Amino acid sequence: MSLEDLLQRAQVWRAGRAAPGVGLASGFAALDAILPGGGWPTRGLTEILAAGSGIGALRLVLPALARLSREGRWIIWVAPPHIPYSPALSGHGLDLTRVLVVDFPEDERNAAAQSLWAYEQALRFDACGAALLWVDRLPQLRLRRLQLAAESGATWGLLFRPAACAAQASPAPLRLELRALDAASAPAALQVRLHKARGRHAGQCCRLELEI
Amino acid sequence: MPSSLPLFDSAPLPVATRGPRSTPERWLPTRPLPAPTLWLCLHLPQLPLEVRTRGLPASRACVLVEGEGTRRRVLMANTRAATLGIRAGMPVGAAHALGEVVELERSVEAEQAALTRLAHWAMQFSPLVSLVAPDGVLLEVRGSLRLFQGVEGLLTRLRQGLKQLGYRAQYAVAPTPLAATALARVSARAVVEDMHELPRHLAGLPLAALRLAPAEEEALASVGVRTVGECRRLARADLARRLSPALLDHFDKLHGLAPDPRAALPVPNRFESRLELPWEVSHAQALVTAGERLLHELQGFLRGHNAVTRLLRWRLRDRSGHWQSFELRLTQPGREQAHMLLLLRETLMRMSLAAPVTAMELLVDDLVQGRPGEGADLFGQRPAAQGEAYAAFIDRLRARCGDEALRGVALEAAHRPEAAWRWRQGEGLTLAQRVGARSLSAAGRQARPLWLVREPLTLPTHEGIPHFEGPLTLAPERERIEAGWWEGPAPARDYFVARTPRGGRLWVYKELEGEQRWRLHGVFE
């Protein structure tokens, strides 16, 4: 097998070359410029590691989610920390008929296991465009299982985790660290750093200004 | 084999050497009636035992017993019991000496109910199904052959289906109902499609297979007649005079010389089936086998009735006779056994049994005419296939996670932030529906957070400044929101966008009356 053949098979990636395939436009040109494939992946896991609440982890992905929902794909929210507020979602262009929230009362016995199960089902469900999960600690084995589910289906799996989880190794091909810049400025600025990106050098950053 | 056999008096039969007199058949050369019909009989030799054991996997040796006191004997034994050496007719004590066996009482009513349900299940193969009590079901299949690709295709489907139901059957196909019935009783599998072939196949049939009245059978035996072929060599007039005209009629029907119409079993408008378990079960998961059998019965029933359903009602009986019930709801009316089984499995996994269960029951009375996936989408907004996949997905989640765990969101025409939205649940989740009025608060114009905090969180204050992860910085703009008088007593609030020291943006309000607390109501995530 020649070197060209190997490269054609896309199993070998070369640093600095975008992975083959076209990403999902994020709605932020600066972000698309650093994401492998020029946008969000359309399948597989993406980890969003945010330092602090309210800095815009959701707004970062919302333009892409809105477009998926308007294409008729389902957006499935598993165990969100608060109520996804429909006036704001609809204001950002999300088709509310495509929103499904799966959550469990906190006193339910195995809420965490149930959430993971539901999330995995969502990842394997073809008509689901994106599945969102808010989770703190996850065993490596579970993460790998989720990544396999996300790769086998046609669903973009989003994992929202605290920044502290960045230290844990993860099979997710894309991991982003989020940090608010100069708290005093308005509009708020967000720094997105590629913690890990298959097909890209890690460590690249971009600065985004997010409207409310 | 002579080809002129259908004329009964014309030629000797292969069994003629054993006959009482070696004379040719004496019956008048009546032409058999034209046979547009073809009958299939299912004979269930093990029905009494299977009715009692099919609810659980055959993991234990089971025997069906009969009789009183010391005369209790084994009536039937399952395969596992047979490998222990247990045989029918053995005293029960002897059977126990051979190994650990489960003793089961015979229930004739349960057998008849099971046979009727089997007939309803078989209606998916033919519209004309009737019972041959106590252990047979008869189907008129001439019209179904094309659909099921001939007799072989039909038999294969039947065999697979019966296996899923937990029955073993002997099959026979013949041009007359009586011939099919009698052949099924003596052979595992017999197919006679042609009326001209029938006499040849019937000739060697022992009279016992006809289940004549004992007196008649004895009378025939006394003159040395033991098979149908031997009987045919008797003179018709003699037969009618010495025995009974009814017997002659029976033979005519058997050979297709006299019409033998069968009434179709009436069609019930609901499905109800109970399965007695051979032994008590204390884990809900162990009920999957019984559930699978019931679901297969249901699927056949629904196919036969060209119906689908949305609601499956289950009941479990514990050893004290108390019933525990639960329901399975389908988002889209259907009859797919695999899907229903998946839902049942998930539901059983979540369930804990109050007491060991002795019987399982399935009841379906919400029957909708039609095929699965037909006209299910009210507004035609999504392609049917995708809607179906979604319905199946939702059902699966619902079965495992419970009804309350799944919700959609919608807008409400209300001014107060907590009233400007609502959950969509149950039916609302799956009907493609209009999402509701634009919110009065005009989501487009005013800043609204993506997260709404479930219960507004009271924030501590230091020197008048609210704190959350440190002191909050308030933006200068404020939005005053007052509840309408019709919404009950709710103090007016001033809303602010606040920033945390780490750069996060929150939606907080200050109560304008009472304690004037600062509260966190949303997060601009």
Interface residues (C-beta under 8 A of the other chain):
Chain A: A51 G52 S53 G54 I55 G56 A57 L58 R59 L62 G72 W74 P80 P81 H82 I83 P84 Y85 S86 P87 A88 L89 S90 G91 H92 L96 T97 V99 L100 V101 V102 D103 F104 P105 Q114 W117 A118 Q121 F125 D126 A127 C128 R179 A180 L181 D182 A183 A184 A186 A188 I212
Chain B: R382 Q386 A389 Y390 F393 I394 R396 L397 R400 C401 E404 A405 L406 R407 G408 V409 A410 L411 P417 A420 W421 R422 W423 L429 A432 Q433 V435 S439 S441 A443 G444 A447 R448 P449 L450 W451 L452 V453 R454 E469 T473 A475 V497 R499 T500 P501 R502 G503 G504 R505 L506 G522 V523 F524 E525
